[in-house]
Amino acid sequence: MNQLFYGDNLDVLREHIAENAVDLIYLDPPFQSNKDYNILFSEQDGTRAAAQIKAFGDTWKWDIASAEIFAETVDRGGQVSVAMQAFRTLLGGSDMLAYLSMMAPHLVELQRVLKPTDSIYLHCDPTASHYLKILMDSVFGPGNFRNEIIWHYRKWPAGKYTFQRNHDVIFFYSNSDTKDRTFNQLYMERAASTLKRFGTAKIVSGHDEYGNRVPSETLEEDSEGVRMDDVWDIGRVPPIKQLYPTQKPLPLLERILEASSNKDQVVLDPFCGCGTAIVAAQGLGRHWIGIDITHLAVGLIKHRLQGAFLGKAAYEVTGEPVSLPDAQKLAADDKYQFEAWALGLVGARTNDKKKGADKGIDGRLFFHDERDASATKRIILSVKGGSIPANHMRELRGVIDREEAEIGVLLTLQKPTKPMRHEAADAGFYDSPWGSRHPRLQILTIEELLGGSRIDYPRTNANSTFKKADKYSDAPVENLEFKFDSQIDEETDTESEPPSNW
Ligand SMILES: C[S@@+](CC[C@H](N)C(=O)[O-])C[C@H]1O[C@@H](n2cnc3c(N)ncnc32)[C@H](O)[C@@H]1O
């Protein structure tokens, strides 16, 4: 059974994934290659980083916690221990060392779960790739290094005093040097000059200066092209179309899966984000395991799979709250995660908190109930995991008016009081052009949501304005019209440094 885990992947790997259980691993871990490179090497003041990596905390700050992880890895012994000690000498107690200390035990666990005959692809960017390659050598063995793949893309030009930073690095290692490992040779088109000279005929002997075969003879049958090289030109997902910051393009993941896995094999993505590797695995008939530490990502993957495979993707979700006490615990542990999870229950996404004008709005949901596809209607959501101020419903009503939204909803862990219910009842109705009537101000408790209740609004199954799902289906993905507004425009597209990997 395919599995989607919410949680820290190190815990999930240790508790749930057996040795030699996986045929292919792709990992795209978070990386703070931010505007200021020094952030990785200096003591962070925390402000900017905290806002951006809130979802998974200060993972790579050099502090007591990372020093402990560092010590654990050193104590394990072996080549990883040697590599980490060398990094300590080189980098001192810096944030880069903290990052590498975080990565080391992950790689050790991934090596354990990967079958000896199979492969791992580590996606990173040039900020840390040189250190990560040494770490990969220490875990998988330098002899098992297969390729350094350069994923080249184009983006909006920025930064006048350097060449454009338009590539990521993907390290491909196998888990042993056996010749039996899964590898399906892929081909790319011949160069224009080769095509001009030889057409598409198969060339059967001889070598030119590049090591390509040249004709002593050409065959009638068509050649499959030239063997794929390690520089891949694949367009990135344009920011406006991203469901998630750092979303990778589906063709990139499909290429990796097609090369290093076969049908019915198991693909693992331990940092799966919005689930590009999972969608590729599902589409190509592989089994899959995805892990992410944010409810935002897990909720999004569920919507993406639903949209792309119309309910046909079967999988189990582990680690999400399924009862009221679970939800209470999540709210007490981390109010942002609680908020993202609660919004995920109704198919909404977190609102960007940085925008002052959006005060009082935790999430948004869109719907269309008119023939004119451009008439997008809005639902404003407020989430409360703790006590609710007495005037909250009045304020929410004010927000709906201010935003000219059709419906406002409070999602709450606590039961609403009578005055709150009255306030909601007094807010009237939204009358859809379809003739249906829906309360303008609604309250849903988490208990009700867990019991299957949903927001009362005009629903549609097919509407051309909804963002289309991945190529596996033409079906619309309802309510995926969100984007991480400011992050995308300011930071991913026009930034002078490489796109931040969170
Ligand atoms: C760069 S994104 C992956 C993007 C993904 N490749 C895609 O196409 O959407 C990294 C992801 O790792 C997750 N993450 C970070 N630390 C984690 C951990 N310890 N365990 C599980 N997931 C983690 C983050 O929540 C984030 O979604």
PDBQT file of the ligand as one rigid body, heavy atoms in Angstrom, charges set to zero:
ROOT
HETATM    1  C1  LIG A 601      12.310  21.574  -0.903  1.00  0.00    +0.000 C 
HETATM    2  S1  LIG A 601      10.808  21.016  -0.250  1.00  0.00    +0.000 S 
HETATM    3  C2  LIG A 601      10.439  19.650  -1.287  1.00  0.00    +0.000 C 
HETATM    4  C3  LIG A 601       9.694  20.046  -2.536  1.00  0.00    +0.000 C 
HETATM    5  C4  LIG A 601       9.262  18.860  -3.365  1.00  0.00    +0.000 C 
HETATM    6  N1  LIG A 601      10.361  18.225  -4.033  1.00  0.00    +0.000 N 
HETATM    7  C5  LIG A 601       8.180  19.255  -4.361  1.00  0.00    +0.000 C 
HETATM    8  O1  LIG A 601       8.374  19.113  -5.586  1.00  0.00    +0.000 OA
HETATM    9  O2  LIG A 601       7.156  19.765  -3.914  1.00  0.00    +0.000 OA
HETATM   10  C6  LIG A 601      11.338  20.302   1.247  1.00  0.00    +0.000 C 
HETATM   11  C7  LIG A 601      10.223  19.741   2.110  1.00  0.00    +0.000 C 
HETATM   12  O3  LIG A 601      10.828  19.042   3.197  1.00  0.00    +0.000 OA
HETATM   13  C8  LIG A 601       9.969  19.123   4.321  1.00  0.00    +0.000 C 
HETATM   14  N2  LIG A 601      10.764  18.808   5.510  1.00  0.00    +0.000 N 
HETATM   15  C9  LIG A 601      11.722  19.550   6.105  1.00  0.00    +0.000 A 
HETATM   16  N3  LIG A 601      12.267  18.910   7.151  1.00  0.00    +0.000 NA
HETATM   17  C10 LIG A 601      11.645  17.707   7.217  1.00  0.00    +0.000 A 
HETATM   18  C11 LIG A 601      11.760  16.577   8.086  1.00  0.00    +0.000 A 
HETATM   19  N4  LIG A 601      12.635  16.559   9.078  1.00  0.00    +0.000 N 
HETATM   20  N5  LIG A 601      10.950  15.529   7.873  1.00  0.00    +0.000 NA
HETATM   21  C12 LIG A 601      10.058  15.537   6.850  1.00  0.00    +0.000 A 
HETATM   22  N6  LIG A 601       9.904  16.573   5.994  1.00  0.00    +0.000 NA
HETATM   23  C13 LIG A 601      10.685  17.647   6.169  1.00  0.00    +0.000 A 
HETATM   24  C14 LIG A 601       9.432  20.555   4.260  1.00  0.00    +0.000 C 
HETATM   25  O4  LIG A 601       8.209  20.648   4.932  1.00  0.00    +0.000 OA
HETATM   26  C15 LIG A 601       9.294  20.771   2.743  1.00  0.00    +0.000 C 
HETATM   27  O5  LIG A 601       7.990  20.501   2.324  1.00  0.00    +0.000 OA
ENDROOT
TORSDOF 0
